[in-house]
């Protein structure tokens, strides 16, 4: 079992920045990839960024150059630095931890609101 807990959401003006954190606990040695997903109001949940255990990152095209995902394997924490935020990026941001055989754990989510 793995637990992931997000923090760092909040209200920010368009063009501003936020840094999300996700702390993993439990069977952390089983975790391979971690990621951040976003669900905007009325829309499907989508992948924002992911990172492998070796630190290889991938991003949704819409956030490339503005968001940075990073991972601290000592602290069992993954971060999402979000810069130049846009109002359409408002939503609930979820952290995920992937184990072997397709097992994925989700956090409860943290709300990000970008005002125009």
C-alpha positions in Angstrom: 0.0 0.0 0.0 1.1 3.5 -0.8 -0.4 6.8 0.4 0.2 10.1 -1.4 -0.8 13.4 0.0 -0.7 16.7 -1.9 -0.2 20.2 -0.6 0.5 23.6 -1.9 -2.6 24.5 -3.8 -4.3 27.8 -3.5 -5.5 30.9 -5.2 -3.1 32.8 -7.5 -3.5 35.5 -10.2 -3.0 34.7 -13.8 0.7 34.8 -14.6 1.6 33.8 -11.0 3.3 30.8 -9.7 2.6 27.9 -7.3 4.6 24.9 -6.1 2.7 21.7 -5.4 4.2 19.0 -3.2 3.3 15.3 -3.0 4.6 13.2 -0.1 4.5 9.4 -0.5 4.5 7.0 2.4 4.0 3.2 2.9 5.6 0.8 0.4 7.7 3.6 -1.1 10.3 1.2 -2.4 7.7 -0.2 -4.7 7.0 3.2 -6.4 8.2 3.6 -10.0 6.8 6.6 -11.8 5.0 9.5 -10.2 2.9 12.2 -11.7 0.5 15.1 -11.5 -2.9 15.1 -13.1 -5.4 17.9 -13.4 -9.2 17.9 -13.5 -10.7 21.2 -14.6 -14.4 21.9 -13.9 -16.5 19.9 -16.4 -13.5 18.3 -18.0 -11.8 14.9 -17.9 -8.8 14.3 -15.8 -5.6 14.8 -17.7 -1.9 14.2 -17.2 0.1 17.3 -16.6 3.5 15.9 -15.9 5.2 12.6 -15.0 8.6 11.6 -13.7 10.3 8.2 -13.6 12.2 6.9 -10.6 15.4 7.9 -12.5 14.2 11.4 -12.9 13.1 11.4 -16.6 10.3 13.9 -16.9 7.5 14.3 -19.4 4.9 17.0 -19.8 1.7 17.8 -21.5 2.3 20.1 -24.4 0.3 22.8 -22.9 2.6 23.2 -19.9 6.0 22.7 -21.5 8.4 25.5 -20.6 6.2 26.7 -17.7 5.9 23.7 -15.4 8.7 21.7 -13.9 8.3 18.3 -12.2 11.0 17.1 -9.8 11.5 14.3 -7.4 13.4 13.9 -4.2 13.8 10.1 -3.6 15.3 10.7 -0.1 12.2 12.6 1.0 9.8 10.5 -1.1 8.4 13.7 -2.4 7.5 14.9 -5.9 7.1 18.6 -6.7 5.4 20.5 -9.5 6.6 24.1 -10.0 4.0 25.9 -12.0 4.9 29.3 -13.5 2.9 31.7 -15.7 -0.4 30.1 -14.7 -3.5 30.6 -16.8 -7.1 30.8 -15.7 -7.9 27.7 -17.7 -5.5 25.7 -15.5 -7.8 26.0 -12.6 -8.8 22.7 -11.2 -8.0 19.9 -8.8 -4.5 18.6 -9.1 -3.9 15.0 -8.2 -0.6 13.2 -7.4 -0.2 9.6 -8.5 2.3 6.9 -7.6 2.7 4.0 -9.9 3.8 0.5 -8.9 4.5 -2.6 -10.9 1.8 -4.4 -12.8 -0.2 -1.2 -13.5 -1.1 -0.4 -9.9 -1.7 3.3 -9.4 -2.4 5.2 -6.2 -4.1 8.6 -6.2 -4.0 11.4 -3.7 -7.1 13.3 -2.6 -6.1 16.3 -4.7 -5.4 19.9 -4.1 -7.3 22.8 -5.5 -5.6 25.3 -7.7 -7.5 28.4 -8.7 -6.1 30.9 -11.1 -7.9 34.2 -11.3 -8.0 36.4 -14.4 
